[in-house]
Amino acid sequence: MMKLQILGKGCSKCLTLGEHAASAAQALGLDYEMEKVTDMNAIIDAGVMTTPALAVNGEIKSAGKVLSVEEIKKLLSA
């Protein structure tokens, strides 16, 4: 199972990134779990300085921007 994490305070950009990540995973037929990380200390510990950020299986794939569904599909299928 793939673990997707959205790191951010829960702003509109974070919510949009979460929706895009879920859409991308569903479009690819992936078995995934979505987690929202809103604790700033945990976000900083992950090495993220700008939110929203997307982590896949604990590895930061994107920070500081809202990726499109297509961009996330490319990341997930790489």
C-alpha positions in Angstrom: 0.0 0.0 0.0 1.3 3.4 -0.9 1.3 6.1 1.7 0.5 9.7 0.6 1.0 12.6 3.0 -0.1 16.2 2.5 2.1 18.4 4.7 0.6 21.8 5.6 -1.6 23.8 7.9 -4.8 22.8 6.1 -5.1 25.9 3.9 -7.0 25.9 0.6 -3.8 25.0 -1.3 -3.2 22.0 1.0 -6.8 20.8 0.6 -6.5 21.1 -3.2 -3.2 19.2 -3.2 -4.9 16.5 -1.2 -7.7 16.3 -3.7 -5.3 16.1 -6.6 -3.2 13.4 -5.0 -6.3 11.3 -4.2 -7.6 11.8 -7.8 -4.2 10.8 -9.2 -4.0 7.7 -7.0 -7.5 6.6 -7.9 -7.0 7.2 -11.6 -4.0 4.9 -11.5 -5.9 2.3 -9.5 -3.4 2.4 -6.6 -4.0 1.0 -3.1 -3.2 4.0 -1.0 -3.6 5.6 2.4 -3.9 9.4 2.7 -2.5 11.3 5.7 -2.7 15.0 6.4 0.2 16.3 8.5 -0.7 19.7 10.1 1.8 19.8 13.0 4.4 22.4 12.1 7.1 20.6 14.1 6.5 17.4 12.1 6.5 19.4 8.8 9.8 21.1 9.7 11.3 17.8 10.9 10.4 16.4 7.4 12.6 19.1 5.9 9.8 21.1 4.4 10.2 24.9 4.5 7.3 25.8 2.2 3.8 24.2 2.2 1.9 22.6 0.8 4.1 19.5 0.4 3.5 16.0 -0.9 5.3 13.0 0.4 5.0 9.5 -1.1 6.0 6.6 1.3 7.8 9.1 3.5 9.8 10.8 0.8 9.1 14.5 0.0 8.2 14.7 -3.7 7.1 18.3 -3.9 7.0 21.4 -1.7 5.7 24.9 -2.0 3.3 24.3 -4.9 0.0 22.6 -5.8 0.8 19.9 -8.3 -1.8 19.1 -10.9 -3.4 15.6 -11.0 -1.3 14.8 -14.1 1.9 15.9 -12.4 1.1 13.7 -9.4 0.2 10.7 -11.7 3.7 11.0 -13.2 5.3 11.0 -9.7 3.2 8.0 -8.5 3.9 5.9 -11.6 7.6 6.7 -11.8 
